[in-house]
Amino acid sequence: MKRFELIFTFLQLPLDYLMLVLAGFTAYSLRFSDLITSIRPVLFNLSWNSYWPMVLGVAAGWIVIFIFSNLYTINPNRKFAAEFTRIILACSTGFAAITIYVFFTLQKFDSRFLVLVGWIIAMIFIIVERMLLRGIKALLYRAGIGLRKVIIIGNQTISQKLQETFLSKSYLGYKVSGIYEHFDKNTSTAILETKPDEILFTDPRANEEEVLKAIDFTNEHHIVFRYSADLFSTISTNISVSTVAGIPIIELRRTRLTGWGRINKRLMDIIFSLIFLIILSPIYLIIAIIILIETGRPIIYKNERVGQKGSKFFTLKFRSMFQKDCTGLQFAKTSADALQKEQELIKNQSIKTGPVYKIKNDPRVTPYGRFIRRWSLDELPQFWNVLKGDMSLVGPRPHQPREVDQYEKRHKIVLDAKPGITGLAQISGRSDLNFEEEARLDTFYIENWNWLLDLIILLKTPFVVIKRKGAL
């Protein structure tokens, strides 16, 4: 999901709230205008100081209704007629909620005019606001800003029709970067050069093996895969259906961590990482002092890892090994010898097979380092990685570049999400799992993410650490 779409979807929420508040204030102003009072004199005494907090609260309640009415789902191809209908229904639900509340609580509300006119004005304001946002997006698309680059593969008739539609209807936000009849090695090379956001298959009779290779390719390179309806029926995954130029288009969603899922997860990461950094600060200080006394500096060890969509970053850990055995830029003078020693240990003592290694009874670890590793205290500085946005509280285990280089194509789906301090694989056996089992669990997490799953993983993590299951 392009950041451009996320920004515009996120903007809708505060703007909707502002429009609802303005609608309430406008209704109040109209009620006390000369025109309305001349027709219907004011017979109540609802002061402004009593009214405006009520408006703020009601507007917040309506926003909740809007959320459940799917007014904030990210769908660039949603027609305005469908959005218009959702707005009317959501506002009417809010109006009905106020009416029912007043009726069942037997509260005397001072003016039916305010409720009725506020409802009508709210619908008008929200509709106008959404139209303006669409207009701004269309202008930006015409200027070439925020366009989604798409590669079309398959049926030439459908492909040409789609290209003509994208050219004539710039407000859809697509730029065709290439059209190909088949997906093959030459096509994949050309696609990588154009760096598209989406690949769109348009041939319902395409060879299934060819399409599955294309899906593996999009998984590997983090490209959205979409196809015309009835292409094949063997795929079991999250899907999203939309219509473009009258053609049903289905998008394979490798993860639910897009749109509001992504925003909500990031907000949770920021809030909780800040809380943990503050609460755990005394423990940070104690660990730092002990490391300094035991083996000196540096206290923090920076290790290069691969993050979301293949981006590189440095995880922060309390150093648990002797300096001479540490690898990386921090230890340039001894890194070559340390790396050679590590390779020998991996060959002779690793309890894992595949791209990821785990050394049992690692002789490079200091006595205190063994203690903080056993209780996962060495990973506490990673809350700073979470706050920065490199990692998440919950996600796949972050792997080193040399490990990721050994991934097979099917494994690269784990790079669709930010790596986590804890995760489904971490609470399901930690070091006891082989790489294939870990990859399966991480893939399941990415494809089936939800708030409840994150909560369960977070709650189980302390118990797994206490049991020291799979810790080295």
RONU-274854 format. One record per residue (C-alpha): residue in three letters; x, y, z. Coordinates in nm, 4 decimals. Each point is the difference from the previous one (the first is absolute). Example, Ala and Ser with C-alpha at 12.3 -4.5 7.8 and 13.67 -1.06 7.14 Angstrom:
// RONU-274854
REC  res      east     north        up
REC  ALA    1.2300   -0.4500    0.7800
REC  SER    0.1370    0.3440   -0.0660
// end
This chain:
// RONU-274854
REC  res      east     north        up
REC  MET    0.0000    0.0000    0.0000
REC  LYS    0.1515    0.3313   -0.1106
REC  ARG    0.0623    0.2589    0.2691
REC  PHE   -0.1917    0.2505   -0.2165
REC  GLU   -0.3245   -0.1968    0.0478
REC  LEU    0.0675   -0.0464    0.3709
REC  ILE    0.0466    0.3731    0.0519
REC  PHE   -0.3258    0.0913   -0.1735
REC  THR   -0.1943   -0.2703    0.1836
REC  PHE    0.1459    0.1072    0.3339
REC  LEU   -0.0886    0.3651   -0.0727
REC  GLN   -0.3653   -0.0914   -0.0400
REC  LEU   -0.0439   -0.0780    0.3700
REC  PRO    0.1038    0.3371    0.1522
REC  LEU   -0.1690    0.1853   -0.2870
REC  ASP   -0.3235   -0.1952    0.0514
REC  TYR    0.0128    0.0824    0.3708
REC  LEU    0.0555    0.3683   -0.0802
REC  MET   -0.2954   -0.0016   -0.2423
REC  LEU   -0.2269   -0.1601    0.2602
REC  VAL    0.0977    0.2560    0.2628
REC  LEU   -0.0525    0.2839   -0.2484
REC  ALA   -0.3400   -0.1462   -0.0907
REC  GLY   -0.1025    0.0073    0.3668
REC  PHE    0.1186    0.3578    0.0434
REC  THR   -0.1679    0.1079   -0.3255
REC  ALA   -0.3310   -0.1524    0.1125
REC  TYR    0.0253    0.1931    0.3279
REC  SER    0.0740    0.3267   -0.1836
REC  LEU   -0.2922   -0.0546   -0.2358
REC  ARG   -0.2361   -0.0679    0.2881
REC  PHE    0.0750    0.3424    0.1475
REC  SER    0.0040    0.1850   -0.3332
REC  ASP   -0.2606    0.2705   -0.0600
REC  LEU   -0.1603   -0.1941   -0.2842
REC  ILE   -0.0642   -0.3177    0.2018
REC  THR   -0.1002    0.1769    0.3231
REC  SER   -0.2536    0.2078   -0.1943
REC  ILE   -0.1601   -0.3219   -0.1267
REC  ARG    0.0405   -0.2036    0.3187
REC  PRO    0.0854    0.1938    0.3179
REC  VAL    0.2582   -0.1461    0.2385
REC  LEU   -0.1809   -0.1655    0.2912
REC  PHE    0.2976   -0.1628    0.1705
REC  ASN    0.3113    0.1073    0.1802
REC  LEU    0.2821   -0.2206   -0.1324
REC  SER    0.3118    0.2050    0.0647
REC  TRP    0.3047   -0.0089   -0.2231
REC  ASN    0.2149   -0.1251    0.2893
REC  SER   -0.2308   -0.2993    0.0426
REC  TYR   -0.0334   -0.0626   -0.3722
REC  TRP    0.3550   -0.0123   -0.1359
REC  PRO    0.1292   -0.2880    0.2219
REC  MET   -0.3066   -0.1958   -0.1081
REC  VAL    0.0881    0.0599   -0.3664
REC  LEU    0.3578   -0.1203    0.0499
REC  GLY   -0.1218   -0.3211    0.1657
REC  VAL   -0.2687   -0.0722   -0.2596
REC  ALA    0.2499    0.0606   -0.2833
REC  ALA    0.2373   -0.2547    0.1558
REC  GLY   -0.2855   -0.2508    0.0199
REC  TRP   -0.0838    0.0561   -0.3644
REC  ILE    0.3633   -0.0633   -0.0963
REC  VAL   -0.0278   -0.3427    0.1643
REC  ILE   -0.3103   -0.0650   -0.2111
REC  PHE    0.1915    0.1144   -0.3103
REC  ILE    0.2775   -0.2480    0.0802
REC  PHE   -0.2461   -0.2900    0.0252
REC  SER   -0.1633    0.1221   -0.3222
REC  ASN    0.3339   -0.0568   -0.1799
REC  LEU    0.0381    0.3661   -0.0908
REC  TYR    0.3735   -0.0227    0.0696
REC  THR    0.0883   -0.3166   -0.1894
REC  ILE    0.2645    0.0570   -0.2653
REC  ASN   -0.1492   -0.0653   -0.3427
REC  PRO    0.1373    0.2355   -0.2688
REC  ASN   -0.2518   -0.1319   -0.2537
REC  ARG   -0.3133    0.0580    0.2088
REC  LYS   -0.2507    0.2045   -0.1972
REC  PHE   -0.1324    0.3170    0.1581
REC  ALA   -0.3583   -0.1269   -0.0315
REC  ALA    0.0872   -0.2863    0.2363
REC  GLU    0.1753    0.2379    0.2396
REC  PHE   -0.2955    0.2424   -0.0175
REC  THR   -0.2359   -0.2815    0.1012
REC  ARG    0.2236   -0.1029    0.2914
REC  ILE    0.0132    0.3607    0.1253
REC  ILE   -0.3797    0.0358   -0.0084
REC  LEU   -0.0489   -0.3319    0.1803
REC  ALA    0.2677    0.0734    0.2620
REC  CYS   -0.1355    0.3483    0.0764
REC  SER   -0.3532   -0.1361    0.0159
REC  THR    0.1169   -0.2691    0.2424
REC  GLY    0.1497    0.2737    0.2175
REC  PHE   -0.3247    0.1972   -0.0159
REC  ALA   -0.1979   -0.3110    0.0965
REC  ALA    0.2396   -0.0710    0.2882
REC  ILE   -0.0593    0.3483    0.1451
REC  THR   -0.3765   -0.0369   -0.0364
REC  ILE   -0.0033   -0.3429    0.1672
REC  TYR    0.2268    0.1213    0.2814
REC  VAL   -0.2259    0.2971    0.0771
REC  PHE   -0.3105   -0.2203   -0.0132
REC  PHE    0.1211   -0.2827    0.2244
REC  THR    0.1797    0.2184    0.2550
REC  LEU   -0.3109    0.2201    0.0241
REC  GLN    0.2194    0.3067   -0.0259
REC  LYS   -0.1562    0.3276   -0.1025
REC  PHE    0.1951    0.1448   -0.2896
REC  ASP   -0.0564    0.3686   -0.0522
REC  SER   -0.0161    0.0137   -0.3801
REC  ARG   -0.1018   -0.2513   -0.2638
REC  PHE    0.1127    0.2609   -0.2536
REC  LEU    0.3642   -0.0421    0.1042
REC  VAL   -0.0123   -0.3783   -0.0435
REC  LEU   -0.1813    0.0035   -0.3341
REC  VAL    0.1907    0.2891   -0.1589
REC  GLY    0.3306   -0.1225    0.1453
REC  TRP   -0.0573   -0.3365   -0.1683
REC  ILE   -0.0712    0.1598   -0.3393
REC  ILE    0.2926    0.2430    0.0203
REC  ALA    0.2352   -0.2790    0.1126
REC  MET   -0.0826   -0.2045   -0.3100
REC  ILE    0.0559    0.3020   -0.2244
REC  PHE    0.3293    0.0965    0.1648
REC  ILE    0.1390   -0.3560   -0.0064
REC  ILE   -0.0984   -0.0512   -0.3645
REC  VAL    0.1547    0.3335   -0.1047
REC  GLU    0.3173   -0.0775    0.1975
REC  ARG    0.0345   -0.3437   -0.1646
REC  MET   -0.0586    0.1543   -0.3443
REC  LEU    0.2720    0.2583    0.0639
REC  LEU    0.2427   -0.2709    0.1107
REC  ARG   -0.0748   -0.1992   -0.3143
REC  GLY    0.0536    0.3138   -0.2073
REC  ILE    0.3364    0.0681    0.1635
REC  LYS    0.1053   -0.3608   -0.0589
REC  ALA   -0.1053    0.0227   -0.3649
REC  LEU    0.2056    0.3189   -0.0476
REC  LEU    0.3034   -0.1653    0.1576
REC  TYR   -0.0467   -0.3068   -0.2217
REC  ARG   -0.0127    0.2219   -0.3096
REC  ALA    0.3253    0.1573    0.1162
REC  GLY    0.1507   -0.3479    0.0236
REC  ILE    0.0083   -0.0029    0.3808
REC  GLY   -0.0984   -0.3167    0.1873
REC  LEU   -0.0692   -0.2096   -0.3112
REC  ARG    0.0095   -0.3766    0.0404
REC  LYS    0.2245   -0.1526   -0.2655
REC  VAL   -0.1606   -0.3117   -0.1435
REC  ILE    0.1237   -0.2736   -0.2353
REC  ILE   -0.2760   -0.1728   -0.1989
REC  ILE    0.0545   -0.3609   -0.1086
REC  GLY   -0.2286   -0.2169   -0.2098
REC  ASN   -0.2957    0.0430   -0.2341
REC  GLN    0.0798    0.2832   -0.2411
REC  THR   -0.3607    0.1132   -0.0456
REC  ILE   -0.0582    0.0390    0.3732
REC  SER    0.3483    0.1458    0.0489
REC  GLN   -0.0579    0.2680   -0.2627
REC  LYS   -0.3411    0.0828    0.1452
REC  LEU    0.1522    0.0425    0.3447
REC  GLN    0.2820    0.2159   -0.1340
REC  GLU   -0.2467    0.2270   -0.1815
REC  THR   -0.2085    0.0269    0.3164
REC  PHE    0.3019    0.0895    0.2141
REC  LEU    0.1054    0.2658   -0.2529
REC  SER   -0.3454    0.1558   -0.0386
REC  LYS   -0.0913   -0.0202    0.3689
REC  SER    0.3047    0.1390    0.1748
REC  TYR   -0.1971    0.0256    0.3265
REC  LEU    0.0376   -0.3780    0.0341
REC  GLY    0.3661    0.0645    0.0774
REC  TYR    0.1673   -0.2574   -0.2273
REC  LYS    0.2961    0.0267   -0.2335
REC  VAL    0.0556   -0.2941   -0.2344
REC  SER    0.3717   -0.0785    0.0005
REC  GLY   -0.0202   -0.2885   -0.2452
REC  ILE   -0.2227   -0.2574   -0.1715
REC  TYR    0.1115   -0.3604   -0.0572
REC  GLU   -0.1744   -0.3067   -0.1380
REC  HIS    0.1706   -0.2498    0.2302
REC  PHE    0.1980   -0.0124    0.3200
REC  ASP    0.3442   -0.1496   -0.0610
REC  LYS    0.3645    0.0629    0.0840
REC  ASN    0.0318    0.2927   -0.2416
REC  THR   -0.3212    0.1538    0.1319
REC  SER    0.1150   -0.0282    0.3608
REC  THR    0.3290    0.1735   -0.0863
REC  ALA   -0.1859    0.2846   -0.1718
REC  ILE   -0.2416    0.0295    0.2918
REC  LEU    0.2836    0.0408    0.2494
REC  GLU    0.1377    0.2888   -0.2049
REC  THR   -0.3314    0.1890    0.0143
REC  LYS   -0.0561   -0.0649    0.3751
REC  PRO   -0.3831   -0.0214   -0.0179
REC  ASP   -0.2391    0.0175    0.2934
REC  GLU   -0.2375   -0.2580   -0.1478
REC  ILE   -0.0116   -0.2814   -0.2531
REC  LEU   -0.3373   -0.0599   -0.1615
REC  PHE   -0.0757   -0.3320   -0.1747
REC  THR   -0.2824    0.0255   -0.2528
REC  ASP   -0.0154   -0.3402   -0.1704
REC  PRO   -0.2623   -0.2364    0.1512
REC  ARG    0.1580   -0.2856   -0.1981
REC  ALA    0.3558    0.0622    0.1142
REC  ASN    0.2107   -0.3025    0.0853
REC  GLU   -0.0315   -0.0648    0.3722
REC  GLU    0.3716   -0.0717    0.0385
REC  GLU    0.0816    0.3328   -0.1658
REC  VAL   -0.2305    0.1876    0.2357
REC  LEU    0.1365   -0.1756    0.3086
REC  LYS    0.3521    0.0970   -0.1073
REC  ALA   -0.1197    0.3585   -0.0336
REC  ILE   -0.1448   -0.0152    0.3518
REC  ASP    0.3315   -0.1324    0.1356
REC  PHE    0.1708    0.2862   -0.1822
REC  THR   -0.2303    0.2625    0.1530
REC  ASN    0.0447   -0.1540    0.3453
REC  GLU    0.3767    0.0129   -0.0400
REC  HIS    0.0055    0.3622   -0.1155
REC  HIS   -0.2923    0.1321    0.2090
REC  ILE   -0.2225    0.0919   -0.2948
REC  VAL   -0.3810   -0.0079    0.0195
REC  PHE   -0.1466   -0.2802   -0.2137
REC  ARG   -0.3431    0.0468   -0.1547
REC  TYR   -0.1857   -0.2039   -0.2587
REC  SER   -0.3244    0.0027   -0.1934
REC  ALA   -0.2790   -0.2178    0.1379
REC  ASP   -0.0054   -0.3757   -0.0669
REC  LEU    0.3703   -0.0101   -0.0836
REC  PHE    0.0330   -0.3108    0.2137
REC  SER   -0.1642   -0.1418    0.3063
REC  THR    0.2909   -0.1645    0.1770
REC  ILE    0.1204    0.2954    0.2061
REC  SER   -0.1025    0.0137    0.3652
REC  THR    0.0892    0.3363    0.1521
REC  ASN   -0.1397    0.3384    0.0977
REC  ILE   -0.1554    0.1686   -0.3018
REC  SER   -0.1477    0.3370   -0.0844
REC  VAL   -0.2342    0.0485   -0.2955
REC  SER   -0.0479    0.3252   -0.1925
REC  THR   -0.1218    0.1002   -0.3453
REC  VAL    0.2114    0.1884   -0.2546
REC  ALA   -0.1402    0.0846   -0.3444
REC  GLY   -0.2847   -0.2421    0.0685
REC  ILE    0.2455   -0.2861    0.0577
REC  PRO   -0.0008   -0.1816    0.3370
REC  ILE    0.3519    0.0218    0.1428
REC  ILE    0.1156   -0.2115    0.2930
REC  GLU    0.2980    0.0933    0.2160
REC  LEU    0.1916   -0.2599    0.1964
REC  ARG    0.0756    0.1418    0.3414
REC  ARG    0.3031   -0.1661    0.1533
REC  THR   -0.0678    0.1791    0.3247
REC  ARG   -0.2734    0.1901    0.1814
REC  LEU    0.2659    0.2425    0.1177
REC  THR   -0.1020    0.2646   -0.2504
REC  GLY   -0.2146    0.3083    0.0333
REC  TRP   -0.1458    0.0467    0.3469
REC  GLY    0.1536   -0.3247    0.1204
REC  ARG    0.3421    0.1437   -0.0708
REC  ILE   -0.0848    0.3362    0.1591
REC  ASN   -0.1515   -0.1559    0.3130
REC  LYS    0.2944   -0.2346    0.0471
REC  ARG    0.2446    0.2897   -0.0349
REC  LEU   -0.1900    0.2082    0.2554
REC  MET    0.0069   -0.2916    0.2431
REC  ASP    0.3745   -0.0416   -0.0584
REC  ILE    0.0698    0.3672    0.0738
REC  ILE   -0.2121    0.0105    0.3160
REC  PHE    0.1258   -0.3244    0.1541
REC  SER    0.3657    0.0452   -0.0960
REC  LEU   -0.0006    0.3402    0.1714
REC  ILE   -0.1618   -0.1496    0.3096
REC  PHE    0.2495   -0.2883    0.0152
REC  LEU    0.2999    0.2277   -0.0589
REC  ILE   -0.1051    0.2159    0.2944
REC  ILE   -0.0979   -0.2823    0.2368
REC  LEU    0.3069   -0.2127   -0.0756
REC  SER    0.2539    0.2842    0.0154
REC  PRO    0.1309   -0.1084    0.3471
REC  ILE    0.0610   -0.3527   -0.1352
REC  TYR    0.1834    0.1462   -0.3017
REC  LEU    0.2290    0.1888    0.2357
REC  ILE    0.0735   -0.3057    0.2167
REC  ILE    0.0778   -0.2226   -0.3009
REC  ALA    0.2200    0.2698   -0.1549
REC  ILE    0.2033    0.0386    0.3206
REC  ILE    0.0541   -0.3778    0.0346
REC  ILE    0.1122   -0.0350   -0.3641
REC  LEU    0.2351    0.2950    0.0462
REC  ILE    0.1529   -0.1588    0.3107
REC  GLU    0.0248   -0.3493   -0.1521
REC  THR    0.1454    0.0664   -0.3452
REC  GLY   -0.0040    0.3756   -0.0601
REC  ARG   -0.1356    0.1803   -0.3024
REC  PRO   -0.1971    0.0001   -0.2246
REC  ILE   -0.3105   -0.0740    0.2015
REC  ILE   -0.2351   -0.0080   -0.2991
REC  TYR    0.0652   -0.2384   -0.2880
REC  LYS   -0.1278    0.1030   -0.3436
REC  ASN   -0.0797   -0.2859   -0.2333
REC  GLU   -0.1140    0.0499   -0.3603
REC  ARG   -0.3342   -0.1617   -0.0749
REC  VAL   -0.2502   -0.0060   -0.2853
REC  GLY   -0.3285    0.1760    0.0627
REC  GLN   -0.3273    0.0509   -0.1839
REC  LYS    0.0273   -0.0313   -0.3789
REC  GLY    0.3704   -0.0744    0.0244
REC  SER    0.1063    0.3265    0.1636
REC  LYS    0.3178   -0.0184    0.2110
REC  PHE    0.0231    0.1276    0.3565
REC  PHE    0.2003   -0.0618    0.3172
REC  THR   -0.1612   -0.1805    0.2914
REC  LEU    0.1122    0.1195    0.3402
REC  LYS    0.0903   -0.2527    0.2677
REC  PHE    0.1916    0.0015    0.3226
REC  ARG    0.3372   -0.1505   -0.0914
REC  SER    0.0164   -0.3555    0.1324
REC  MET    0.3242   -0.1203   -0.1658
REC  PHE    0.3664    0.0771    0.0486
REC  GLN    0.1137    0.2918   -0.2192
REC  LYS    0.2512   -0.2144   -0.1926
REC  ASP   -0.2813   -0.2345   -0.1061
REC  CYS   -0.2418    0.2691   -0.1224
REC  THR   -0.0535    0.0623   -0.3711
REC  GLY   -0.1169    0.3132   -0.1780
REC  LEU    0.1110    0.3581   -0.0631
REC  GLN    0.0479    0.0713    0.3708
REC  PHE    0.2762   -0.2599    0.0119
REC  ALA    0.1756    0.0567   -0.3329
REC  LYS    0.3465   -0.0924    0.1320
REC  THR   -0.0994   -0.3465    0.1211
REC  SER   -0.3106   -0.0615   -0.2118
REC  ALA    0.1701   -0.2219   -0.2603
REC  ASP    0.1400   -0.2410    0.2596
REC  ALA   -0.3289    0.0072    0.1923
REC  LEU   -0.1937   -0.0825   -0.3164
REC  GLN    0.2290   -0.2936   -0.0774
REC  LYS   -0.0447   -0.1312    0.3543
REC  GLU   -0.3763    0.0393   -0.0327
REC  GLN   -0.0061   -0.2026   -0.3232
REC  GLU    0.1902   -0.2823    0.1710
REC  LEU   -0.2445    0.0024    0.2918
REC  ILE   -0.2979   -0.0029   -0.2376
REC  LYS    0.1472   -0.3002   -0.1793
REC  ASN    0.0757   -0.1943    0.3177
REC  GLN   -0.2535    0.1135    0.2621
REC  SER   -0.3086    0.1469   -0.1713
REC  ILE   -0.3203   -0.1739    0.1046
REC  LYS   -0.1918    0.1448   -0.2951
REC  THR    0.0102   -0.0857   -0.3682
REC  GLY   -0.0824    0.2285   -0.2905
REC  PRO    0.0688    0.3727   -0.0333
REC  VAL   -0.0205    0.0732    0.3738
REC  TYR    0.2546   -0.1286    0.2509
REC  LYS   -0.0065   -0.0356    0.3790
REC  ILE    0.3137   -0.0966    0.1924
REC  LYS   -0.0473   -0.2040    0.3160
REC  ASN    0.2344    0.0692    0.2926
REC  ASP    0.1583    0.2852   -0.1932
REC  PRO    0.3521    0.0534    0.1454
REC  ARG    0.0038    0.3613   -0.1194
REC  VAL   -0.2677    0.1027    0.2505
REC  THR    0.1097    0.1586    0.3288
REC  PRO   -0.1253   -0.1392    0.3332
REC  TYR   -0.2326    0.2958    0.0517
REC  GLY   -0.0858   -0.0061   -0.3706
REC  ARG   -0.1260   -0.3544    0.0440
REC  PHE   -0.2294    0.1209    0.2783
REC  ILE   -0.1538    0.2891   -0.1954
REC  ARG   -0.0415   -0.2209   -0.3076
REC  ARG   -0.1786   -0.2680    0.2011
REC  TRP   -0.2517    0.2551    0.1239
REC  SER   -0.0087    0.1921   -0.3320
REC  LEU    0.1206    0.3137    0.1797
REC  ASP    0.2546    0.0603   -0.2768
REC  GLU   -0.2907    0.0872   -0.2316
REC  LEU   -0.1439    0.2801    0.2165
REC  PRO    0.1713    0.2801   -0.2019
REC  GLN   -0.2082   -0.1099   -0.2991
REC  PHE   -0.2892    0.2058    0.1358
REC  TRP    0.1986    0.2899   -0.1462
REC  ASN   -0.0070   -0.1784   -0.3387
REC  VAL   -0.3778   -0.0254    0.0393
REC  LEU   -0.0336    0.3692    0.0827
REC  LYS    0.2118    0.0917   -0.3037
REC  GLY   -0.2181   -0.2142   -0.2253
REC  ASP    0.2591   -0.2618   -0.1001
REC  MET   -0.1770   -0.2701    0.1977
REC  SER   -0.3365   -0.0787    0.1548
REC  LEU   -0.0894   -0.1421    0.3400
REC  VAL   -0.1318   -0.3121   -0.1731
REC  GLY    0.1230   -0.1374   -0.3297
REC  PRO    0.2327   -0.2520   -0.1665
REC  ARG    0.3484   -0.0451    0.1424
REC  PRO    0.2491    0.2456   -0.1586
REC  HIS    0.2652   -0.1855   -0.1999
REC  GLN    0.3463    0.0952   -0.1201
REC  PRO    0.0618    0.0883   -0.3690
REC  ARG    0.2099   -0.3140   -0.0546
REC  GLU   -0.2885   -0.2088    0.1378
REC  VAL   -0.2568    0.1752   -0.2205
REC  ASP    0.2252   -0.0604   -0.3032
REC  GLN   -0.0644   -0.3718    0.0525
REC  TYR   -0.3796    0.0373    0.0079
REC  GLU   -0.1997   -0.1806   -0.2633
REC  LYS   -0.2685    0.2046   -0.1774
REC  ARG   -0.2804   -0.1347    0.2190
REC  HIS    0.1821    0.1195    0.3125
REC  LYS    0.0132    0.3645   -0.1059
REC  ILE   -0.3599    0.0638    0.0990
REC  VAL    0.1354    0.0461    0.3552
REC  LEU    0.1505    0.3287   -0.1220
REC  ASP   -0.3498    0.1388   -0.0610
REC  ALA   -0.0210    0.0987    0.3674
REC  LYS    0.2338    0.1775    0.2378
REC  PRO    0.2058   -0.2390    0.2112
REC  GLY   -0.1049   -0.0214    0.3624
REC  ILE    0.1545   -0.0189    0.3453
REC  THR   -0.2315   -0.2948    0.0556
REC  GLY   -0.2145   -0.1990   -0.2379
REC  LEU   -0.1947   -0.3171   -0.0648
REC  ALA    0.3178   -0.1974   -0.0708
REC  GLN    0.1737    0.1396    0.3082
REC  ILE   -0.2776   -0.1141    0.2359
REC  SER   -0.0361   -0.3375   -0.1735
REC  GLY    0.3397   -0.1427    0.0831
REC  ARG    0.2555    0.2767   -0.0477
REC  SER    0.3299   -0.1751   -0.0928
REC  ASP   -0.1590   -0.3480   -0.0057
REC  LEU   -0.1707    0.0673   -0.3347
REC  ASN    0.1737   -0.0749   -0.3279
REC  PHE   -0.0050    0.2682   -0.2682
REC  GLU   -0.2893   -0.1488   -0.1995
REC  GLU   -0.2203   -0.0152    0.3108
REC  GLU    0.0929    0.3562    0.0892
REC  ALA   -0.0752    0.1203   -0.3547
REC  ARG   -0.3398   -0.1736    0.0032
REC  LEU   -0.0964    0.1654    0.3281
REC  ASP    0.1169    0.3423   -0.1188
REC  THR   -0.1921   -0.0428   -0.3266
REC  PHE   -0.3138   -0.0970    0.1914
REC  TYR    0.0392    0.3096    0.2189
REC  ILE    0.0391    0.2324   -0.2992
REC  GLU   -0.2959   -0.1456   -0.1908
REC  ASN   -0.2309   -0.0144    0.3027
REC  TRP    0.1042    0.3028    0.2047
REC  ASN   -0.2540    0.1588    0.2294
REC  TRP   -0.0020    0.1887    0.3291
REC  LEU   -0.0955   -0.3076    0.2009
REC  LEU    0.2913   -0.2009   -0.1388
REC  ASP    0.2450    0.2767    0.0953
REC  LEU   -0.1507    0.0192    0.3482
REC  ILE    0.0268   -0.3768    0.0532
REC  ILE    0.3643   -0.0003   -0.1121
REC  LEU    0.0879    0.2931    0.2270
REC  LEU   -0.1703   -0.1609    0.3003
REC  LYS    0.1664   -0.3382   -0.0586
REC  THR    0.3507    0.1412   -0.0474
REC  PRO    0.0860    0.0573    0.3708
REC  PHE   -0.1097   -0.3552    0.0888
REC  VAL    0.2118   -0.1465   -0.2816
REC  VAL    0.3008    0.2009    0.1202
REC  ILE   -0.0540   -0.1111    0.3619
REC  LYS   -0.0185   -0.3650   -0.1074
REC  ARG    0.3171    0.0654   -0.2019
REC  LYS   -0.1310   -0.2267   -0.2737
REC  GLY    0.2505   -0.0136   -0.2838
REC  ALA    0.2247    0.2702    0.1424
REC  LEU    0.3721   -0.0241   -0.0631
// end
